[in-house]
Amino acid sequence: MRFLPEIMLVLSFPAGILGYTLGMHVMSSLPLSEDTQGFLVLVVPLFVAGLFMLPFLVPFFDRKAKQDLAAYIRSQEPADDDSGDAPDGE
């Protein structure tokens, strides 16, 4: 299970291609005017592809965010020890 987010990242590309082709097929089959269909054929399939890819991408970015947060917390710990507010012991 250690490599599951990376495997899902790779699987997101075929899912995106599937979503794009499905969106393109649906948009090209709708009876719309030339201007409207031209714009929607560009935008809607990309949106559908993104929706298809999203469940596969979330675990990868979640793991990376947790790693970055842990690194940030580790970098802040030594700064807390050198606060400079402690008396010199006069």
C-alpha angles and dihedrals in degrees: 000000000000094000097040096108091051091048091050089049090057091045091054091073096062089044090053092049090050092049092047094051091046092050092046092050093049094046094047092050095054116098101239134144118271096253095046094044092048092055096041093048087060099045109031099055091052090051092049091048090052091051090051092050097045100083090051096048100047097075092050095051091041091057092047091049092051091050091050092048092051091049091050092050091049091051092052097051098075090049090059091058093056097052094138093219096104116105118246094238100255 
